[in-house]
């Protein structure tokens, strides 16, 4: 009897089975209470509210959003370069610093990276109050660690012999090191760094939902007042900024960029740098009092909370992330295989952009009009948001290769040619990215958990509201530990897929 063998293509499809328990639970909890609001919400997207007051608010909020995103991005890039170099093997091969510093810095960055910016934002919000600088720092903390990791991994590919060769000519090993690492770092900033700025815009919008500032604050206020036309005005404004920023940043890669734009960037960078110094100093001036307060309260640990509730919240969070990951991985290839024609591709792209545009908490609040809070509802929200991202990657990067052309010439349909000709051959690349996406999905469980009354995210918000800093410290420790284990596991999966 032949054994069934799994390949990367079938592994990409099998997670669609998570829809079975999800749909069962959602159907049991479904009600038509929000039917009128549903149609009002959809129709409002076609006729957003446009008047002087709304446009003025939109303009101010978008400026605030860009300001927060740009400062947090610039801070994370600057610190990411520093920590990326300081945590790389190649730095310690030519310097006299003890190697244990590398392991200490790497561990420190792993902790920072394992905690989502929303969690950082909620903590800083409760410690320091509503302040736009807290949003900047909350985004910059995990982004710095992510940028440092990417830079470190790229620097590991540099041949140490190149530095030795230049050192023999110039005589200064540090200068030689900078000469060697400068171009790879610039390349990372030009490619990955630009992508991180778009992410910073989205993170700013998400943090704004909790009142820290930016367009997200106006979005959540409009939703709470059921002013859907206003809400769509702000959403379309956010969409315009994301698309325009993406286009502008792509054009910045062109070598013959206009000299005036270069001069503008050179003028603005020192201004932003001064703002960053001010924000960092303001943060550390307040930190002494806050640090004493935290140490005093964290030491008063409630062990009943650990034994009675923590296991349940942790299990819910892990289960939520697994369900959402299954949706994010399997839904795009299933849709492209089932309906693969030009019209449906346009529909998929439109829906993908829409789900990437609407922040997950807003989508979850909308779905709560029809369903009770549950793990399945939170998983669908997070899964659809991330499926929109994986669809964009899949649709843009799975190329129509020679196998696809060969199948088409035999008379095979578009969907069969795409699946057996293109997808199967390139599915390993898709799964590799999805394994990276799984790390992000777990961190984002805090985002939907706070709104959907699910898992560690909800309990974190409850503990912060009651100023139970001992519980907060435990929850963050658990969150961080699971995220690190997940990252290590995904690293092993990536090695298997290579």
N, C-alpha and C positions, 0 to 999 in steps of 0.2 A: 504493500500500500504506500502510495506516494505521500510524503509529508507536505503540508502547505507551507510555502516559504514566503516570508514577508520581505518586501523591498521598500525603499523610501517612498515610492508612489503610493503603495497600499497603506503605509503608516500615515501618510498625509490624509487619507480618506477615512480610515477607521474611526478617528475621534468624532465623526459626525453622529455616532451612536449616543453621545452625551445628550442629544436632543430628546431622546426617549424619556428619561426621567424628568428632564426640564419641562417638556410639553405637558406631561401628566400633571405635574405640580401646578404649572401655570393655568391649565384648563380647570383644575379644581378650585383655584382661587380667583378665577376670572369673574368680572361683573361689568355691567354696562353703565355704571355710575358716571363715567366721564365721557360718554358718547358725544354730547354736545360740545364739550371742551375740546375733544379730539378734532372735530371738524373745524371748529373755530381756530385751533392751533395751525392746522394744515392750510386753511384758506388765508390766514394772516401772513403766511410766507410769501404770498403773491401780491399782497397789498400792505407792505410795511408802512408804519406811520411816519409821515414826513411833515414836520413843521419847524419853525425857527428854534423853539426850545429844545426839541429832540435832537436836531442836527447839531446845535451848540453843545449839548451834553455828550453826544456821540463823538464830536471832535475832541473835546476835553478828555474824555475817557480813553479814546484811542491814543492820544498823546501820552497819557499817563501809562497806558499799557506798553507802548513802545519804549518809554523811558525806563520802566522797571525791567523789561526784557533786555534792553540794550546794556544797562548797567550790570545786571546779573550775568549776562553772557560775557561781557568784557572782563568782569571780575573772575569768572570761572575759567576763561581762557588763560588769563594772566597767571592765576594760581595753578591752573592745570599744567601749564608749561613747566613751572618751577617744580611742582611735586612729581610730574612725569619724569623729569630728568633726575631728580633726587631719589626716585625709587627704581631707576633702571640699573641693570647689571653693568652696563657699559660705563656708567659714571664711576662706579667703584673699582673698575679695572684700571683706570688711570689715576684716580684720586687716592688719598691716604685716609679717607674716612673709614671707620670700622663698618664691616658688613652688617652688623646687627641693626644699624640705623635704617638700612634698606628694608629689612623685615618689619621694623617698627612702623615706618612710614607706610608701607604697603598694607599692613594690618589696619592702621588708622584710616586710610583711604577706603578700605573695604567696608569698615563700619559706617563711614559717612555715606557711601554709595548705596548701602543696603536699606537706607531709610528714605522713603519718598519725600519729595519737597512739600507735599500737603501736610505730612506729619510735622516736618520742621516748621512749616507755617503756623500750624495750630499751636505748637509749643511756644514759639516766639510770640504769637498773638496773645496767649494767656500770660506770658511772663512780662512782656513789654508794652502791651496794649496795641491799639490800632495805629500803625505807623507804616508808611510806605517803604521805609528802609528795611523793615522786617520781611517784607515780600521779596526784596532784592536778595537779602542774605539767605532766606529759606530756599530760593531757587539756586543760588550760587553754591551752596554747600554740596548737594549731591552732584551737581553738574561739574564742579571742580574735580571731584573724585572720578567721575566718568571720563572727563577729558584727560586726566592724568593717566588713567589706565590705558586709553587708546594711544597716547603719546609714548608711554613706557613700552607697550607691545611693539610699536613701530621702531623704536630705538634699539630694541633687542635684535633687529634684523641687520643692524650695521656691523660691518666687519671691523673688528678691533685693529686689524693690521693696517687699515686705512689711516687710523689715528696715529699709529706708530710711525707710518711712512711720512706723514705731514710733520710730526713732531721732530723727526730727524732733520727735516729741512728748516723748520722755523725755530726749533729749540724751545718752544713754549707749549707744553702739553695741554694746558687749559684752553689756549687760543685754538689749538688744533681740534680739540673736542667741540668747541663752539662752531668751527667751520664745518665739521662733519655733520653735526646734528641740526644745523640751522635750516637747511633745505627740506629735510624730512618733516620738521616741525611746521614750516610754512605750508607744505603740501597738506598736512593734516588740518591746519586751520582753514585752508582754502576749500577743502572737501568736507570733512566731518564737522569742522567748526561752523560752517555756514548752515549745515543741517541742524546743529544744536541751537542756532538762533531761532529758527522756526519753532523748534520744540520749546524754547524759552517763551515765545509769544503764547503758545498754547498753555504752558504752565502758569503764566501770568494770568490768563483768563480764568483758569481753574482756581487759582488761589484767590482771585478776586471774588469768587462765589462765597467765600467765607468772610468778606468784608475788608480785606486788606487793601484793595484798591484796583484800579484798572477797569476794563470793560466788563469783567465778570461781576463786579458789584452792581452795575446797572442791569445786567442780564437777570441776576437773581431777584432783584427788587421788582423788575417788570413781571417776572414769573409769579412771584408771591402775590402781586396785585392782579394776576390773570390778565395783564395788559399784553396780549400776545403780539399785537401789531408793533408795539414799542420793542418787545423782545426781539422780533425779527429784524427790526431796524438795526439793533445792536449786533445781532448775529451776522447780518449781511455786511455790516461795517467791518467786523472782525474778519470775515472771509476776504473782503477786499484787501485789507492790510496784509493778511497772510500771503495771498496771491501776488500782490504788488511787491512785497518784501522778497518773496522767493524769486521773482523775475529780476529785481534789481541786484540781488546778491549773486545770481547766476551770471549776470553781465559783468560783475566785478572780477570774474575769472578771466575775462578777455585781456590779453596782454597790452593792447593798444587803447586801454581805457583813457578817457579824456583827462587831461592834466588838471582841470578844474575840480573834478571829483576827487582826485588824489589829494589836492590841496585842502579841500573841504574836510576829508578824513583826517589829515594831519592836524588841522586846526581843532577839530572836535575831540580827538583822542585825549589831549591834555585836559580839556574841560571835564570830560567824563572821569578822567583819572582823579582830578581834584574832588569831584563829587564822591567817588569811591572812598577816598581817604577820609572824607568827612563822615560818611556813613559808618565806616569801620571804627573810627574813633568814638563816634556816638554809641555804637554797640558795646564797645569794651568799657566805656565809662560807666555804663549801667550794669555791666556784668558782675562787678564785685558783690553788690548787694544781692543780686539774683542768685549768684553761686552759693552764697552763705545760706540763703533761704532754701535752695534745692537740697543741699547737703543735710540740713536740719530735718527736712521732711522725708527725704528718700530713706533715711535710716529707720524710719518708723514703718516697717513693712508689715502689712496685714497678711498673715500666712493663710487665713481662711479664704481670702480671695484667690490665692494660688491653688489651693486644694479643691475649691468648689466650682469656680467659674472659668479659670484660665484655660483649662483643657478643652472645654466646650467651645470657647471663642477661637482658640487656635485651630481646632478641627474644622470649624465652619470656614475659617479663612483659607485653609489649605484646600478644602473641597471646592470652595468658590473659585479659587485660582485655577484648579484643574479643569473645572467645567468651562470657564472662560477661555482657557488655553485651547481646549478641544474645539470650541466654536471658531476661534481665531485661525486655527490651523486648517480645519477641514472645510469650512464654508466656502472660501474663495474657489478652490479647485472643483468642488461639487457644482457650484453655480456655473462656472466656465465650461464644465463638461456637459451639464444638462442643457443649457441654452447658450450656445456659442455662435452668435451671428452679430452683424454690425449694429443692429438696433439694440439688442440686449447688452452689448458691450457699452453703448452710450448710457443705457439705463443703469448698469452696474457702476459706471464711473460717476454718474450723478449721485447715486445713493452712497457710494463710497465717500465722496466729498462731503455730503450732507452729514453722514455719521462721524466723520472726522471733525466737522465744524462744530456740531453741538456737543458741549462738554458733557461727559458721562453723568455728572450729578443732575443736570437739567433733564437729560433723557430719562434717568431713573425716576425723577420726580413726576415726569409726564406719565410714565408707565404705571406709577403708583395710583393713578386715577382709575386704572382698570384692574389692578391686582393688589393683593396684600403683600406686605414686605416678606421676602423669602430669599433663600440662597439662589434659587433658580432665577428669580427676577434680577438680582444683582449680577448673576453670571451672564445672563442675556445682554444686559446693558454693557458690561465690560467686554464681553465677547464680540458684540457687534462693532463697538468702537475700534477694537484691535483688529477685527476681521477686515474693516475698511482700510486699515493700514497695510495688512498683509496682502489684501487684494491689489492695492496699488503696486506693491513690489512685484507680485506674481504677474500681473498684466503687463508691466513695463519691462520685466527682465526675462520672462520665458520667451525665447526667440523662436521664430519659425525657421528651423534648421533644415538640413537636407533630408532628414527622415520625415519631417512634416511634408515637404514637397513631394517626396517619393510616394507617400500614402495618398496625397491628393491626386497624383497622376493616375493612381489605380482606381479612382472613383470613390474613395472613402469620404465620408461626410466631414464637415469642418470640425465638429466636436471630437470625432474619433481621431482625426489627423492631429488635432491639438494635443489630445491626451496621450496617445501612443507614440506620436512622432516627436513632440516637444517636451511635454511635462514629465514623462517617465525618465527621460534622459537627464533633465535638469532638476529633478525633484530633490536631490540631495542638497543643492544650493538653497532651495526654498526651505527645507527642513532646518538647515543650519541657521538661517535667519529666524525661523520660528522658535528655535531653542533660545536664541537671544531675546526674542519677544516675550517668551515665557517668564524670564527674569523681571521684565518691566511689568507684566500683568500682575505678578504677585505683589509688587510694590504698590500698584494702583488699586489693590483691593481696599486700601485705606480710604481711597476716594469715594467708592460706592458704599463702603461699609458705614461711613459716617452718616450718609443720607439714608441708606436702606436698612438701618438698624441690624446690621449683620456683622458678626465676627469681631476681630480685634479693633477694627476701625471704629465701630460704634462704641465699644467699651472705652477706647482711648478718649473719644469725645466726651463720654459720660464722666470719666475720671478727671479730665481737664476741667469740666464744668463744676465739679465738686472740689477741685484743687487737691485731689488725692495723688500727690506726686510720687508716693511709694508705688501705687498701682501703675502710674504712667511709666515709671522707670522699668517695671517688670514687663509691661506690654512692649515697650520699645526694644528691650533686650530679646524678647521672644521673636518679635518681627525681624530684627536684625539677624538673629541666629538662623531662622528659617530661610531668609533671603540669601545668606551666605552659603548655606547647604545647597540651596537651589542653584546658585551660581556655580558651585563646584561640580554639581551633577550635570549641569548643562555644558560645562567645559569638557567633561568626559564624553558626553553625547556628541559634541562637535568633533572630537578626535576620532570617534567611531565613524562619523559620517564622511570624514575626509578620504 
